[in-house]
Amino acid sequence: MNRSFQQSALKALIYEASVWPKPGLVDPLDHSGHPDMDYFDFIDSAVALDDYFRQLVCLSSSFPKNEDKKLFSAIRPLGIEAEKNMMIATNGANTHKGAVFSLGLAVSASAYLQTNDHHSILAEIKKMTGDIIEHDFAALKKSKNCW
């Protein structure tokens, strides 16, 4: 297992939280734009997500090749659990929900391909998620309560 993908993800979350100034966002000196969270919530959240990134690397690096769409289905429950852990660590503050999804995909694709090449990683993410909208909204088509 290549822990560098896991470590890079954790560093990215901590580094982003540490950037100052970020007007309207949370940084080490100001969180007035988000009174429900502060810098330490972001650190707590990042630490809580470290095991998620480890699980992604472990699963993705050993996943059968040419199974991109199945890989996305396999990692999705890990992301759902990671969001719960994030919310527990931050007492309900949504600090990294978007990162759980987008950074999770990047970590998974990197580990699956065993590369840091961003062009390859982006192409892999596209393969992994190519039918996500169609799949996730299929139930709405069948529902009589569509908007």
N, C-alpha and C positions, 0 to 999 in steps of 0.2 A: 504494500500500500504506500502510495506517495503522499506523505503528510504535508508536503509543501503546498498542495492545493488547499488543504484545510487551514494551514497557517496563514496563507495569503488572504483567505476569506476573513478570518478573524482580524488580521491586521487592517484590512480594508475598512471594516466596521469601526474599529477603534480610531484609525487615522481620520476617517470622515467626521466622526464625532468631535475630534480634537481640533479641527480646522476653525480658525477664528480670523476675522469676523464672518458671520453668516447672517446677515440681517433677516429677521423674521423666522429664523430657524434656531435650533438649539446648538449652542457652542459652549465652551468651558466658562464663559463669562456672562452669557445672557440666554435666557429662555422665555423672555416676556411674550414672544409670539406663540409659545406653547406652554401655558402655565400648568398643564397636566403632566409635564415631564421635564427632567433636567439632564444635565451632562452625565450624572452618575447613573441615571436610568439607562442611558445609551451604553455605558460601560457594562452595567449588569446584564443588559439584553445581549450584548455581544458575547459575553462569557457564557451565558445560558445557551447560545446558539452554537458554541464550539463543538459540542457532541453531535449536533445535526450535521455539521460539515464533515466530521469524521465518518459518520454513517454514510453520507453521500459518497465520499471517496471510496470507502470499503465496498459498497454495493456497486457503484458505477465502474470501478476499475476491474471488477471481476465479472461484469455483465457480458452475456454473449454478444459478439459483434453482429452488426446488421439487424439489431433489435431495437432501433432508436425509439420507436413509438411505445414499445413495451417498457423501455427504461423509464420514460416519463411516467407511465402508470405505476411503476415500482417505486419511484421516489416521491410521488405525490403524498402518500400517507406520512412519510417522514416530515414533509413540509407542514402538514396539518398539525402534527405533534410538536414540531418546533415552534409554531405560532402559539400553541398553548403554553409551552415552556417560557417563551418570551413574555407573554402576558402575566404569568405567575411572577417572573423575575422583576417585572416593572410595576407590579400592583395594578395591572390593567392598562398601562400606557402602551399604545401602539407605536413603538419606536422603530421597528424593523420589519414590518409585515411585507412591504414591497421587496426588501432585500432578501427575505426568506425565499420568495419566489424567484426573483431575477438573479441574485447572486447564487442561490441554490442551483439554478439551471446552469450557470457558468461553471460552478465547481463540479457538478455532475458531468457536464460535457468535457471538461478538462481531464477529469479522471478517466472517463470512458475512452477518450482518445490518447491519453497520456501525453498531452502537449500543452504548451502555453501560447501557441500561435493563435492570436485572436481571430484571424479570418477562419481558421478551421473550427474554432470553438463556436463562433456565430453561425456558421453553416450547420454545425451539429445541433445547435439549439433550434434552428429552423426545422430540421428534420424531426427532432423530438416533439415539437409543439405544432407541427403543420396543420393538424386537424383539431386543435384544442377547442376552437370556437364552435365548430360543427358538432363535436362530441358533447361539449358541456351544455349547449343550448338545444340539443335534440329533444330533450324532454319538454321544452317549451312549445315546440311545434305540435306535440301531441296533446298538450294541455288546452282545455277549453277556457282557461282563465288567462290567456295571453293578453298583453296590453295592446 
